[in-house]
Amino acid sequence: ISGTPKYTEKIFHEKLKKGDPYHGPFYPKTPEGVMKRIIRGMLPYKKPLGKKALKRVRVYREMPEEFKDRELKDFGAENKLRCKYITLSKLCERMGGK
């Protein structure tokens, strides 16, 4: 996630504090859950087409067995990133997730 880690952490912490623990909104604390929630925000998930699209989204923490034997393409994007950023796993760690 681009942006200063401190600011990004503050935004996600504010989202976690919204609502109450019994009635929601419930925000995920795992990297997979956060990523799926981000993707959900980009889709019209309350409409039938968006629901179908969201059901097809699969998010994994590690490379799944079915794709391990395939060749990976390297685009070299990590070398070009010059702005401040925080990884999703580090952000979730700091938020109390796994």
QUIGI-V629618 format. One record per backbone hydrogen bond with DSSP energy under -1.0 kcal/mol. NH is the residue of the N-H (numbers start at 1). CO is the residue of the C=O. E is the energy in kcal/mol with one decimal. If there is no record, write none. Layout:
# QUIGI-V629618
nh=NH co=CO e=E
nh=NH co=CO e=E
This chain:
# QUIGI-V629618
nh=3 co=84 e=-2.8
nh=8 co=4 e=-2.4
nh=9 co=5 e=-2.5
nh=10 co=6 e=-1.8
nh=11 co=7 e=-2.2
nh=12 co=8 e=-2.2
nh=13 co=9 e=-2.3
nh=14 co=10 e=-2.1
nh=15 co=11 e=-1.7
nh=16 co=12 e=-1.9
nh=17 co=13 e=-1.5
nh=20 co=24 e=-1.2
nh=24 co=20 e=-2.1
nh=34 co=30 e=-2.6
nh=35 co=31 e=-2.3
nh=36 co=32 e=-2.3
nh=37 co=33 e=-2.2
nh=38 co=34 e=-2.2
nh=39 co=35 e=-2.4
nh=40 co=36 e=-2.4
nh=41 co=37 e=-1.6
nh=42 co=39 e=-1.3
nh=43 co=40 e=-1.2
nh=45 co=43 e=-1.9
nh=47 co=44 e=-1.9
nh=51 co=47 e=-2.4
nh=52 co=48 e=-2.1
nh=53 co=49 e=-2.1
nh=54 co=50 e=-2.5
nh=55 co=51 e=-1.9
nh=56 co=52 e=-1.1
nh=67 co=64 e=-1.4
nh=70 co=67 e=-1.1
nh=86 co=1 e=-2.1
nh=91 co=87 e=-2.2
nh=92 co=88 e=-2.3
nh=93 co=89 e=-2.0
nh=94 co=90 e=-2.2
nh=95 co=91 e=-1.4
nh=96 co=93 e=-1.1
nh=97 co=92 e=-3.3
